[in-house]
Amino acid sequence: MPELGARPPPPGLTREAWRRHGWTLLVTGLLIALVLGVAGMARITPIVRLDAALFDALMRATANDVPEPATAVADIDDVSLSAVGQWPWPRYRLAALLERIASERPAAVALDVLLPEADRVSLADIKKTYQRDFGLEVAITGVPEGLQDNDGYLGHTMARADVVGARYFYFDHVSGDLAPPRPGIGVDGALEALHLDSAYGVLDNVAPIASQTRLSGFVNMRVDDDGVLRRLPLLVEYRGVVYPSLALATAMRALGADSARVVDGRDGPSIVIGAHVVPIDRRGQALLRFDGAPERYPALAAVDVLAGRHAADDLRGRTVIVGSSAVGLGDRHRTAMHPAFSGARVHAAFVQSVLDARVPRAPAWGAAAALLLGLLIAAVQGGLLLAGGRLSTLVAATCAGVLMLATLALAAFVRGQWVLPVAVPVLVAGTVLVTAFAARYVLQHRHARRWRKQLENARQVTIESMSAVAETRDPETGAHIKRTQHYVRAIARRLRDTGRYADVLDEAYIELLFLSAPLHDIGKVGVPDHILLKPGPLSAEEWVLMRRHAEFGRRIILSTSRHIEGDNFLSVAAEIAATHHEKWDGSGYPAGLRGEAIPLSGRIMAVADVYDALVNRRCYKPPFPHAQAMTMMAQLRGVAFDPVVLDAFFEIEDEITRIVADFRDEDDAARSVDVAAAVAGGGFAVDATGVATARIEVDCQRG
């Protein structure tokens, strides 16, 4: 079966055509940059998460995993709990641990353990229990008064070692404390520039401990909405007083500072501790910087510290955080570097960053800078397109721009501890690039569709021009071309829809049949006028010449198709012209093909051509009524016509009559001529059924 001919691809968009759309793309890009920039300033979740992911990537890329020299963790881990006893430990054991640490002369010690309830194993508490429950006075001898109250003893130890204590603030309910706890440090300066979280209640150590602790800090932590800990609250307001976090208080203790000052600069607010500057945001939070996995922050098992199984330099001069990494105590946090960072090590990481002056800063002007940078990138991308640049140039420029952004972000983080919000410009670059590709696709698709339409029009004009040549030789055919086109398409679709020849009749081939049908009689240009226009029967010699029009048509079409590269639409037209006078029983011409040896296109065209010749006037005959023509054709089922094709034709009888009505010849007066008289005048016999069977033979041959 001839396939739809291969077409040359449509020419690509010219640089000038692409430039004409450059302004639209430029404006679109700037709008994209503006929308994304405003979304970044409004801290829309997707952009915030992308910036957070980039911050995580920067930390991973710059982590060196070298143990920190200035901090250490005394870890009440699972081994220590198993060796010393289950939690909570008696307060005297915690006091012993702190005394052992203090003896090593550390720079500062913090106890990241909150003890809000009295120690039930204190001797003083046991005496009170016996008195309350049994009315018995228990006398304890040989034990110093100070050791009978475990809480008081721990408080005394913490005061003597100047240990930083812990507290916890409530933000969801009010606690019952009568007086606010001591802040421990003074924080002044530009506090009005901050929008600190206000607590409603506080959970502090039991009174004997809290009253003797000079410096305390809250242990609240806040994870981002993706569950990752990236920021540490440093300041909280409670009852009009500003309180420090445990990490901040410990860092201040290590620096020997009793007060801090808030300053508000061009880059945002900061907490100034002597010569050290700790960048924070408006909510008093600092970005956490982890330089590796938890192992980067040295830790000693508490049981080893108690037993003295450690080197002197393990604690001397260091800031020591006493805390727990035990799984059961739940003080473990997901970070960018590890899914289970203990709270003590988080505090140690922050203190180390403060001491090293490496606390990251997200500048206050970052969002505005991201907006401007996004606009600049969009303008450059749009400018490239406006200048007629190819998409490959745009891709290269976009990749280079993103690489420059990544390099800038990395350099700023390493050299200045800056965390630049590059998510917006990266999104702008990517979105504008995708938009440019989408626009290019739409323009190319529109251009290709327009080109295909032009090609279809050119093809149709070619066919109609060639068929018009035949019409000039046979002017009585009128709308014959249009009608046969639609007959052929209607028959082919019916065959396809009923599953007959469905493997051949796809939509493309049916459309090709429709376009090619008008050329079925192009060969008549080679038949002399005295034969073509003869009103009466043809002689034997004239029939020989008349039948040659099928071969003439094939040659004319193929001679034209040779100028078109590859298989093309004219091949089907040549097939139709050469075979539409072949008959199912092999009695047709020019090749005497039989049955399915006749191409399907020729078999369909034969039915359409004969029907139209029957129901319309010809120079050699008047028109027959539709019903009579259908009866005449039915008699030649399996003789002149493919039975399957003819049956499909009969099944769409209503559609056939509509086509006849839609494409009438200009002169329809002859349709009213009496058929019997017309047949008699033409010299043809009418059989017993009143059907001019001889006439259809002439129409099959001559039509």
Secondary structure, DSSP 8 states (H G I E B T S, - for coil): --------------HHHHHHTHHHHHHHHHHHHHHHHHHHHTT-HHHHHHHHHHHHHHHHHH------SSEEEEE--HHHHHHH-SSS--HHHHHHHHHHHHTT--SEEEE-----S--TT-HHHHHHHHHHHH-------SS-GGGS-HHHHHHHHHHHHT-BEEEEEESSS----SS----SSEEEESGGG----B-SEEE---HHHHTT-S-EEE---B--TTS---EEE-EEEETTEEEEBHHHHHHHHHHT-SEEEEEEETTEEEEEETTEEEE--TTSEEE----SSGGGS-EEEHHHHHHT-S-GGGTTTSEEEEE---GGGT-EE--SS-S-EEHHHHHHHHHHHHHTT---B--TTHHHHHHHHHHHHHHHHHHHHHTT--HHHHHHHHHHHHHHHHHHHHHHHHHH-B----HHHHHHHHHHHHHHHHHHHHHHHHHHHHHHHHHHHHHHHHHHHHHHHHHHH-GGGTTHHHHHHHHHHHHHHHHHHTTTTTTT--HHHHHHHHHHGGGTTGGGGGS-HHHHT-SS---HHHHHHHHTHHHHHHHHHHHHHTTS-SS-THHHHHHHHHHTT--TTS--SSS---GGGS-HHHHHHHHHHHHHHHHS-BTTB----HHHHHHHHHTTBTTTB-HHHHHHHHHTHHHHHHHHHHT--S--GGGGS-HHHHHHHTT----TTS--HHHHHHHHHH-
